[in-house]
Amino acid sequence: MAVAAFCAHAANPWAQKEFALSYFVFALALIIAGAGQFSVDALITARISDVELSERVE
């Protein structure tokens, strides 16, 4: 998205670059921080641990 903002939209005004840069910032934040509790592997881990807990109780 940085390439889109600075190469493809190089001659355009800031308002047209802003959309591509906002996607770039969001993707960069996900790369750095990770998806956390909203990721698929967190969902799978939570379900596996629920199953293991229910097996231990019985």
Backbone as ProteinMPNN parsed JSONL, in Angstrom:
{"seq_chain_A": "MAVAAFCAHAANPWAQKEFALSYFVFALALIIAGAGQFSVDALITARISDVELSERVE", "coords_chain_A": {"N_chain_A": [[0.82, -1.189, 0.0], [2.05, 1.144, 0.555], [3.561, 1.508, -1.694], [1.521, 1.894, -3.531], [0.53, 4.316, -2.58], [2.709, 6.112, -2.824], [3.863, 5.723, -5.337], [1.961, 4.999, -7.408], [0.015, 6.919, -6.899], [1.45, 9.253, -6.956], [1.364, 11.766, -8.258], [-1.067, 12.68, -7.516], [-3.328, 14.541, -5.341], [-3.146, 14.923, -1.686], [-5.511, 13.877, -0.547], [-6.24, 11.665, -2.079], [-4.141, 9.95, -1.632], [-4.4, 9.384, 0.997], [-6.242, 7.306, 1.611], [-4.97, 4.935, 0.737], [-2.737, 5.047, 2.399], [-3.915, 4.801, 4.908], [-4.797, 2.131, 4.879], [-2.279, 0.969, 4.747], [-1.152, 1.653, 7.246], [-2.883, 0.277, 8.971], [-2.388, -2.411, 8.195], [0.312, -2.577, 8.857], [0.169, -2.274, 11.629], [-1.156, -4.667, 12.302], [0.793, -6.487, 11.517], [2.863, -5.921, 13.308], [1.69, -6.107, 15.93], [0.05, -8.351, 15.823], [-2.871, -10.477, 15.538], [-4.063, -11.313, 17.868], [-6.614, -11.895, 20.214], [-8.544, -12.01, 18.286], [-7.778, -13.678, 16.302], [-7.667, -16.634, 14.219], [-6.257, -18.83, 15.227], [-6.352, -18.327, 17.977], [-9.049, -18.736, 18.48], [-9.283, -21.489, 17.882], [-7.525, -22.556, 19.8], [-8.86, -21.814, 22.146], [-11.191, -23.359, 21.941], [-10.12, -25.954, 21.986], [-8.97, -26.003, 24.534], [-11.303, -25.757, 26.065], [-12.549, -28.198, 25.521], [-10.666, -29.972, 26.592], [-10.826, -29.262, 29.301], [-13.453, -30.012, 29.885], [-13.243, -32.75, 29.573], [-11.55, -33.427, 31.642], [-13.094, -32.908, 33.888], [-15.155, -34.776, 33.807]], "CA_chain_A": [[0.0, 0.0, 0.0], [2.954, 2.293, 0.513], [3.901, 1.669, -3.112], [0.351, 2.497, -4.176], [0.405, 5.709, -2.158], [3.799, 6.991, -3.243], [4.218, 5.552, -6.755], [0.786, 5.069, -8.279], [-0.696, 8.174, -6.65], [2.469, 10.269, -6.691], [0.978, 13.079, -8.771], [-2.389, 13.025, -6.996], [-3.301, 15.285, -4.073], [-3.085, 14.146, -0.45], [-6.787, 13.216, -0.277], [-6.27, 10.367, -2.757], [-3.106, 9.109, -1.026], [-4.771, 9.109, 2.378], [-6.926, 6.022, 1.69], [-3.949, 3.883, 0.646], [-1.895, 5.109, 3.593], [-4.655, 4.281, 6.065], [-4.678, 0.676, 4.786], [-0.893, 0.626, 5.061], [-0.966, 1.762, 8.696], [-3.626, -0.82, 9.578], [-1.658, -3.645, 7.933], [1.546, -2.513, 9.643], [-0.204, -2.531, 13.026], [-1.411, -6.102, 12.434], [2.069, -7.195, 11.399], [3.638, -5.709, 14.527], [1.014, -6.555, 17.148], [-0.627, -9.624, 15.647], [-4.325, -10.39, 15.624], [-4.438, -11.524, 19.258], [-7.811, -12.672, 20.51], [-9.409, -12.055, 17.115], [-7.181, -14.548, 15.296], [-8.244, -17.973, 14.087], [-5.579, -19.749, 16.13], [-6.868, -18.103, 19.331], [-10.35, -19.401, 18.539], [-9.031, -22.929, 17.926], [-6.926, -22.847, 21.098], [-9.906, -21.698, 23.16], [-12.077, -24.521, 21.831], [-9.378, -27.14, 22.418], [-8.837, -25.963, 25.993], [-12.628, -26.034, 26.614], [-12.77, -29.635, 25.4], [-9.79, -30.617, 27.559], [-11.361, -29.003, 30.629], [-14.659, -30.807, 30.073], [-12.822, -34.138, 29.699], [-10.953, -33.595, 32.975], [-14.16, -32.854, 34.886], [-15.935, -36.01, 33.737]], "C_chain_A": [[0.867, 1.258, 0.0], [3.374, 2.564, -0.931], [2.732, 2.327, -3.848], [0.247, 3.974, -3.831], [1.47, 6.597, -2.783], [4.224, 6.826, -4.697], [3.011, 5.737, -7.666], [0.036, 6.387, -8.122], [0.277, 9.33, -6.395], [2.034, 11.661, -7.135], [-0.361, 13.552, -8.211], [-2.279, 13.819, -5.702], [-3.37, 14.349, -2.863], [-4.364, 13.353, -0.199], [-6.875, 11.841, -0.947], [-5.203, 9.424, -2.219], [-3.533, 8.628, 0.356], [-5.414, 7.73, 2.547], [-5.921, 4.871, 1.648], [-3.059, 3.879, 1.882], [-2.619, 4.606, 4.835], [-4.658, 2.753, 6.052], [-3.274, 0.21, 5.148], [-0.653, 0.642, 6.567], [-1.683, 0.615, 9.411], [-2.896, -2.153, 9.384], [-0.361, -3.696, 8.744], [1.26, -2.789, 11.117], [-0.488, -4.01, 13.248], [-0.127, -6.912, 12.354], [2.853, -7.09, 12.703], [2.974, -6.352, 15.742], [0.406, -7.941, 17.021], [-2.13, -9.457, 15.859], [-4.836, -10.637, 17.036], [-5.679, -12.371, 19.413], [-8.746, -12.789, 19.317], [-8.861, -12.984, 16.023], [-7.843, -15.921, 15.298], [-7.568, -18.934, 15.049], [-5.999, -19.531, 17.58], [-8.221, -18.775, 19.512], [-10.183, -20.914, 18.656], [-8.463, -23.325, 19.29], [-7.97, -22.793, 22.207], [-10.838, -22.906, 23.115], [-11.388, -25.797, 22.29], [-9.261, -27.147, 23.936], [-10.188, -26.194, 26.668], [-12.922, -27.525, 26.588], [-11.921, -30.375, 26.427], [-10.305, -30.432, 28.978], [-12.601, -29.863, 30.893], [-14.311, -32.293, 30.205], [-12.227, -34.405, 31.078], [-12.031, -33.654, 34.073], [-14.921, -34.164, 34.922], [-15.158, -37.158, 34.167]], "O_chain_A": [[0.457, 2.306, -0.499], [3.525, 3.717, -1.335], [2.932, 3.207, -4.685], [-0.084, 4.793, -4.688], [1.175, 7.708, -3.223], [4.885, 7.71, -5.241], [3.046, 6.547, -8.592], [-0.513, 6.914, -9.09], [-0.06, 10.279, -5.687], [2.314, 12.64, -6.443], [-0.744, 14.704, -8.413], [-1.245, 13.775, -5.035], [-3.617, 13.151, -2.998], [-4.291, 12.241, 0.323], [-7.53, 10.944, -0.417], [-5.348, 8.208, -2.34], [-3.078, 7.585, 0.826], [-5.148, 7.053, 3.539], [-6.017, 3.936, 2.443], [-2.668, 2.814, 2.359], [-1.988, 4.037, 5.726], [-4.535, 2.135, 7.109], [-3.106, -0.829, 5.785], [-0.017, -0.265, 7.102], [-1.141, 0.044, 10.357], [-2.799, -2.941, 10.325], [0.011, -4.752, 9.258], [2.041, -3.473, 11.778], [-0.1, -4.56, 14.279], [0.02, -7.916, 13.051], [3.444, -8.073, 13.15], [3.631, -7.066, 16.5], [0.261, -8.64, 18.024], [-2.589, -8.408, 16.31], [-5.94, -10.208, 17.369], [-5.789, -13.441, 18.814], [-9.665, -13.607, 19.346], [-9.431, -13.059, 14.934], [-8.497, -16.31, 16.266], [-8.241, -19.781, 15.637], [-5.999, -20.489, 18.352], [-8.508, -19.322, 20.576], [-10.873, -21.551, 19.452], [-8.882, -24.328, 19.868], [-7.965, -23.633, 23.107], [-11.231, -23.418, 24.163], [-12.021, -26.64, 22.926], [-9.436, -28.192, 24.562], [-10.225, -26.776, 27.751], [-13.489, -28.059, 27.542], [-12.403, -31.31, 27.067], [-10.228, -31.36, 29.783], [-12.778, -30.381, 31.996], [-15.025, -33.025, 30.89], [-12.388, -35.498, 31.62], [-11.879, -34.37, 35.062], [-15.298, -34.615, 36.003], [-15.664, -38.28, 34.171]]}, "name": "protein", "num_of_chains": 1, "seq": "MAVAAFCAHAANPWAQKEFALSYFVFALALIIAGAGQFSVDALITARISDVELSERVE"}
